[in-house]
Amino acid sequence: MNAKGRVTLPIEQGMDDQLPGILSRLGADAVRNSDGTWLPEITAQLGVKVYETYFPARGQQDFALANPDARPRFYLMSERVAAPATGPLSIDIMKGYYKLQVEPDQGNLRRWWEVIDRTTGEVVPVDGWTVEGEGVDVTVTVAEPVPFHVYTVNFLAWQVWDSTQMYNYITNNWWDDESRVREIGYDARHPVAWEFMKSSLRAWCEERPEVDVVRFTTFFYHFTLVFNDLGKEKYVDWFGYSTSVNPLAMEAFEQEYGYQLRAEDFVDQGFYNSSFRVPSKVFRDWIEFTTRFVCSRVKELVDIVHEFGKEALMFLGDNWMGTEPYGELFASTGIDGVVGSVGSSATCRMISDIPGVKFTEGRFLPHFFPDVFRPGGDPLAEANESWLLARRAIARKPLDRIGYGGYLSLAVQFPDFMARVEQICDEFRSIHDEGQGRRPQDAPIRVAILNAWGRKRTWMTHMVAHALWYKQIYSYLGVIEALAGLPFDLKFISFDDARDGRLADFDVVLNVGAAETAFSGGSEWLDESLAVALRRFVHEGGGLIGIGEPTAVLANGAYFQLSDVLGVDKELGISLSTDRYPVEQPQHFITADLDDAAKVDVGEGAGDIFAVNDDTQILRLTDKSVDLATRETGNGRAVYVAGLPYSFDNARLLHRAIYWAAGREADFDAHWVPSDPGVEIAVFPEAGKAFVMNNRTDATSTTVSGRAKGLADGGDLTALTLDLEPMESRWIDLA
Amino acid sequence: MNAKGRVTLPIEQGMDDQLPGILSRLGADAVRNSDGTWLPEITAQLGVKVYETYFPARGQQDFALANPDARPRFYLMSERVAAPATGPLSIDIMKGYYKLQVEPDQGNLRRWWEVIDRTTGEVVPVDGWTVEGEGVDVTVTVAEPVPFHVYTVNFLAWQVWDSTQMYNYITNNWWDDESRVREIGYDARHPVAWEFMKSSLRAWCEERPEVDVVRFTTFFYHFTLVFNDLGKEKYVDWFGYSTSVNPLAMEAFEQEYGYQLRAEDFVDQGFYNSSFRVPSKVFRDWIEFTTRFVCSRVKELVDIVHEFGKEALMFLGDNWMGTEPYGELFASTGIDGVVGSVGSSATCRMISDIPGVKFTEGRFLPHFFPDVFRPGGDPLAEANESWLLARRAIARKPLDRIGYGGYLSLAVQFPDFMARVEQICDEFRSIHDEGQGRRPQDAPIRVAILNAWGRKRTWMTHMVAHALWYKQIYSYLGVIEALAGLPFDLKFISFDDARDGRLADFDVVLNVGAAETAFSGGSEWLDESLAVALRRFVHEGGGLIGIGEPTAVLANGAYFQLSDVLGVDKELGISLSTDRYPVEQPQHFITADLDDAAKVDVGEGAGDIFAVNDDTQILRLTDKSVDLATRETGNGRAVYVAGLPYSFDNARLLHRAIYWAAGREADFDAHWVPSDPGVEIAVFPEAGKAFVMNNRTDATSTTVSGRAKGLADGGDLTALTLDLEPMESRWIDLA
């Protein structure tokens, strides 16, 4: 049944005897090299596609050294320093920065640098400060600062070491390896660099007839990655645009947009326009401007690749700024595919949902690296954990391909692991084969996540670089992690979309996040038209789900600006004089699969939440604070949850909350939802089948009922009991 | 040794044989009746002073019924109601209010009422709304509301039931007691009421030659106490001025201050100017205006009392608004004494520190009421708990008198309790006798708490009515509770004081509280002159201690506006891209009496706190969040604590933090501070003695060292080991 293919494997020299067998066993139809390995000569005879990595903006050190003006730049902010009681203030602008990475660019600095009084926000006139020193030792002196005001310097700087190579160099401790140089990048804005990039690529393609797929890692501008004076990460933003800035670009921007950019537009008080910040108009303009530039240049490179009959694959990471895979220009680049690392259900969907490409590929964990593939390591457990999270996302929207990275010679020393990878590859292909490549059926409920970014950050909300665990985000990341495997056609919409009437396209809207962030909305809620749009939406029958500090900004006697709709608000300590008599009424459709007496895991919670309406039903209350509440208002409904880390129970809670908010709870029991929240089902009614996944590492038995038409009305109800092995997936017939 | 006196006891009829013995045993020199008891005929022969309660503004129902225009009023806000998609919006303004307490006052309502669009904050023009109904059924209709905007009505209402009497009536369930009427109050602003108040008091005094002390309970305006439609408390603010409002007063205010008052000035978006709100200028003006009125009228009543050779005692509570015991006018009233309920060290100091009165009296717990004095009740434990908290405050600033309330006939059934009260009375008097009525010696460190209220709310910060435990305040109340028993001459100063240069009068300044509150400061910190004053203060050698969310308002890239001084700031979720590498360095002078490995109890904490400077020393870190940190900057020092609920350890932590912040840590070991934080010592060098208190209910042994001059320099160091019985206090010689 399982046609082979859809799998990319890293191979290396010295395994010629084993390779055909391994490739055949896993059904791999493409191979790649890894850092430090080379494709063996046998490759051409393996009958598989060949991927090879390509770096357009670094790696050719001779060119870089010969063209220092073409180095990329970024904007940085000095430390905050208070002025003394009398006299001038000197600021060592490089304090805290890594001198092997950062070198102040003093070119035309009266235009490009800024000194700001951070106590008032005022800019110090350019004749009010002077610069001494050169290279990496630079001091700015404010002649007449206001005593005890705090000042900072926004300065433009050269990136004198490529960010990714620097990261790898430092992480792998290459200091004593004389074969390694500290690679310098070059900026596609610079005309000489751009011509060099094109000719280099052309020459590279010519020299490599054996390569079928050029794996771009990546294009021009690296996400923001700045190191501190100890050579450790100081600031890292996977969505940051700080490195896309240079005077040529800023001048072109001014020509086009009709206004001048300031250093502060990039420095942003030291927040550097993190995606957690409510984005300014200038920053949005800059993203649009940069994306137009990047995508047009990417198209030229892709065209060269295509000229040689090769495919262009983009790695989703590193120098990916300005490609904006969920932007409107991405498809116009002609890129054939996108490959990215799969660390969770949400990151899997972030790749598989990218529109306009021929294929998407997920690089699975664990990497075949010695940190896991060592005596005592447990690569099998990591493979299982990763696969269980990926599988539920793939079942909702298949990746076209999967693959691994690292050293195959390490992996083959773990036969249990290789056997599991074989199963995973087969299981992955089965989803394509049985599901006929289509998405499974969604529930008839149109769901949107509403935040400041909208579609541009589809599946990218609440993420911090390296998918690290952060106390401030796991309670919100859990929402998109849950949704990545739930049967809804989720859209990400912006506040502008909401103001422009797009709420009418949805049945249920979620606003998720901490106050003051782009995801909750912060100051956006001071624009009353936004609250009005949402209130109208719910009044007319819509469902609103607020998680954490939804619609939060303190104004006009409320903190949650839709407290009247949600039925709850947050106590900031200024309304303690109001008496409250919260009563828990735990029984509800939303929590029907949970124990009525059990707390819901709301993660970090949201502080003290209280009910503002008598008709708010408090489903869970902890220390007099509302964890979970529902409310019916107008023709619509609202649900509040204080936080939602990902778990089977919380995913089920959200699944039911969406049905209830949409007023569709009567359908739930016929929609193929297993009684065990640890089991999920993707329904393919056109194929007459459903894909059952036991997400648990234990065996389980669960009941489920549904109709042959899946999540559509009509027909008899079938009720089943399913006994499932640990992690088992199974195709069942719907009728 | 113990001279008798300084104790007030409630007595009653039917105990004539016992009374002389009890009074003698306790050394009581004053007696009072209680609710529902009468003084026995024997009273005159007991040789003690006689107190009797007097209510100037209620209790004479015939007058009240005959003068409904003299009833007091208050400002209330309706529920927040969203306008429909089309058509008018009708708001039932009494929804949620108690119709036996509240009756809308429709007099000249176009002037005194306001309808506000709470989505924009705009006032609806008076011709845009109409009022239907009368009595307690009143509806306001907005003719053309903006669809889906939220509206409220600010309305003036009659108080048709006196708040305290209502509270007692409902709490004690007097509904079926025909002897009880629902008492109506009267307002001293009303000329007829005022004349009646004076003549009534005069008549009352004439009729009661046996009364020595008139115990006013209290004067004119009750703290804000509003009930809901179920007859339960809806809004209660012990510092609230909502009930002091009426058209006569508002017109007089306008005459005097030159601007018109609005309903919203009192309603304040529904926060009603709670003392947790950063006070507006209008509200400050209103307090000043009302206080001037109240104090001048109180003086007239006190003069009448004095005419009859009696003393005037004010109960600190109920109708106390406008007396402002820490205001500048209070002494001018001529009130002889203040009595208040002692529930903690801080409430004890709140009474004993009132300036300008001849005596202060604390009413101790437990009340001789059947809820405690019943079979199975443990009045002894309550007496001990209450006394241990009161004693450490009394040792710092003695109350002049103590007393009890309730039914003596109940208390005498608990001989253990009565024996303990006898000890307490003796112990209390010993503090006066041995300490010669003076305050003990303070540490040579001048300490201030800085908030929006300053002196006016001395010992009254962070308090919510009934001293209830609130999740939002116990982590801050602990600070003043600790300070109430520590050897510092604490002052409460306002942000205006700080701007006006008064910081120079202090060595250490504390800013304590949650963001957005009057105690932390909220928007006050947007005025840069405040941050500058503090920065200068520390730079010049001052100590700054921030607890919770000090100086917090999000502006110019910082949340704590003095993050550069404190060395810490709070992560709101918008700077997660900045890497942090916090390292705990637990050993420090501040925590020397605690276990280095033990967490400090910071109560609710303050969220995610991170160090912003390399030179911030993190003393305690929990889940990567800073609980406790210190920093040296300029010539000064800063300490940050995430929260400080009261405990022996936390009081000691604060004690040491103040010494360290002041740069006086070298003196600490010679300042008579016991090694056991559960023991405190008040030093009276002029008497050559010190008062040692074991605050523990267990025995303890502790070492201590100090000099004969106490906390002043010079002389030999004496080191002692003290073995103390549970709760023991003891006078020791200093040399």
Interface residues (C-beta under 8 A of the other chain):
Chain A: R80 V81 A82 P84 A85 R118 T119 T120 G121 V146 P147 F148 H149 V150 T152 T224 N228 K232 E233 K234 Y235 V236 D237 G240 Q269 G270 F271 Y272 S274 F276 R277 V464 A465 Y470 K471 Q472 I473 G513 A514 A515 E516 T517 E528 A531 V532 R535 R536 H539 E540 L554 A555 N556 G557 A558 S563 D564 V565 E571 L572 G573 I574 S575 L576 S577 T578 D579 Y581 D608 V612 D623 K624 S625
Chain B: R80 V81 A82 P84 A85 R118 T119 T120 G121 V146 P147 F148 H149 V150 T152 T224 N228 K232 E233 K234 Y235 V236 D237 G240 Q269 G270 F271 Y272 S274 F276 R277 V464 A465 Y470 K471 Q472 I473 G513 A514 A515 E516 T517 E528 A531 V532 R535 R536 H539 E540 L554 A555 N556 G557 A558 S563 D564 V565 E571 L572 G573 I574 S575 L576 S577 T578 D579 Y581 D608 V612 D623 K624 S625
